[in-house]
Amino acid sequence: MHFVPQILFVAILSTAIWLFTKNILQICRNIFLGVAEDLSDNKPLRCKNLLLLALGQKKMFKNPLVAVMHLVIYAGFIIINLEVLEIVLDGIAGTHRLFFPFLGSFYNLLINFFELLAIGVITVCVVFLCRRNLLNLKRFISKDLNGWPRSDANYILIAEIILMSLFLTMNATDRALQLEGRTHYHDTGNFIFSGLLAPIFEGLSTATLMGIERTCWWIHIIGILAFLNYLPYSKHLHIILAFPNAYYARLPLLGKMTNMPSVQNEVKYMMQPELASTGDAQPVKFGAKDVFDLSWKNLLDAYSCTECGRCSAACPANLTGKLLSPRKIMMDTRDRLTEVGKNIAVNGSFKDDGKTLVKNYITVDELRACTTCNACVEECPVSISPLDIIIQLRRSLVMEDSNAPQEWSTMFCNIENNFAPWKFSPDDRDKWVEELK
């Protein structure tokens, strides 16, 4: 019977790790359904982006107050994992506060620091819940977030408050048991913040205190393992994917579009026919119609989206009432990719479902509204480019489906025939100079 809690803990831990690994591998498979793209150049700059954008959250500091609050939650999530490591090892070995004999008095300082972070996380989560649900900030009340996305954000904030509260309650009852001299409970010294909860537990029996401490311990660690397995279904997957996404960000100048060599060659041959070669390979298709046609980096972007809405808040098309919302572009891409992944899981390989990313998820009017100003890319805190996806989808509409407004078609014809957007013969292009004479 002595080993039953350890066996139960190892079973829960193993199941949680297995489920998480399975879901992450499915997400990786979905990402690599995209077209190959080499983003391995300039490793020093990529490492710098990783440190500044993902770890240092550089772009968040455009709004310092919000950035500091976000950093508190982020630091709490990262640093308190040291405490989680101790809990996991205690659960496996059947020990209690395993690190205390090795760290001595430093252990007390460490736990008090963790508690300070826990208080900070609780405070910030309450503030963020108010911002999302009471202040009516435009990017949080947008229809983009209707349904699950809005609930998802609230669930995570509430879960973090509960987990941190359990941590403090566990420490408070643990300290009470230490002061009673109970065996198995090392005298670690006072816990400053959880000590404020001590009056609540005065007069309780030893059995009751142990019951509360053990209950908090189990719910706390099971809650963390549940949170881990919730991540693959949540926008908070960016906690993990922000790091590879920042490292593999495209490094050319902002706003630089990726041109298709075959299209560039057509223009070059039109200007210099002598360079034309009959052996030039023609592309199978132009642009992207579905997630299979996008690059793996585009699909990684979709999974890395935090749904913060900073891209849409900066988008001039969105601000003027157009249908376009860069955040929705990323969410729709992720939704379609998730659906494709489920299709593959059921059928072994993708079975045509009669849907495509364009039209079934993202409308033509949304794509046409984009001005390609690059504001969404500039604002994104985790190096996502909605613009690249928009350009690829719009390229398919125009070059594959001949789906373009009349004004665009007129301009295309003029460029093809007159080498300029205007309906003037190239021979007449410099006549305005004669008028100056």
VENTA-V456413 format. One record per helix or strand. SS is the DSSP state (helix for helix, strand for strand). FROM is the first residue (numbers start at 1). TO is the last residue. If there is no record, write none. Layout:
BEGIN
ss->SS from->FROM to->TO
ss->SS from->FROM to->TO
END
This chain:
BEGIN
ss->helix from->4 to->31
ss->strand from->35 to->35
ss->helix from->43 to->55
ss->helix from->58 to->62
ss->helix from->64 to->79
ss->helix from->81 to->93
ss->helix from->100 to->103
ss->helix from->105 to->133
ss->helix from->138 to->141
ss->helix from->143 to->145
ss->helix from->148 to->179
ss->helix from->194 to->201
ss->helix from->206 to->233
ss->helix from->235 to->247
ss->helix from->261 to->271
ss->helix from->273 to->275
ss->helix from->291 to->293
ss->strand from->295 to->295
ss->helix from->296 to->304
ss->helix from->310 to->314
ss->helix from->316 to->319
ss->helix from->326 to->347
ss->helix from->357 to->360
ss->strand from->362 to->362
ss->helix from->364 to->368
ss->helix from->375 to->379
ss->helix from->386 to->399
ss->helix from->406 to->418
ss->helix from->426 to->428
ss->helix from->431 to->436
END
